[in-house]
């Protein structure tokens, strides 16, 4: 199954509370923190809410 490597690139300071919660649910919280997640529709939906705060790389 494919995986997504998600890295936080911008601060959550000034972001809306729902966006901060989404970052925490993705396992992020600090700039530069990286997490590997499965490529599922739920995760893709969460990433769609915070595209300006993270970068996403696909791995196989």
N, C-alpha and C positions, 0 to 999 in steps of 0.2 A: 504494500500500500504506500502511496506517496505521502510525503511529509512536508510540512511547511516550517521553515526556520524564520521566526519572527523576532525582529530586533527593534527596541524602542529607540527612536532617534530624536524625539523632542520631549520636552517636559510636559507633565500633566498639569502644572500650575496654570491656572487660567482656563483650563478645559472644563466642560460641564460635568457635573457629578456623575451622570450616566456614562460619560466617556472614561472618567477615572475608574469607575467600577468595571467597565469592560476591560481596561488594561490590567486590572488586578485579576480578573477572571482568566485572562490570557497568560497569567503568570509573570507579568511585567510590573514595573513600578519605578525603575530608575533608568535614566538615559544610559544606553549601552548594554542593558540587560537583554539577553537572548534566550528564547525558549523554542523547543522543537515540539510541534503539535501535529496531530493527524489531519490530513486533508479531507475534512468533512463539511457538509453544508452549514452546520451550526457554527463552526470555526470561521468559515468564509464570511458568514453574516456578521460575526463579531468584528472581523477585520474591516468590513465595509463601513463600520461605524467610526473607526479611528484611522483612516488611511493617511492622515496628515501627521500622525504621531509615530507610525511604525513603517518599517520596510519588511517585505516578504520575499523570501527566496524559496523556490520549489526544489525539493530533492526527491529522488526516487528510492 
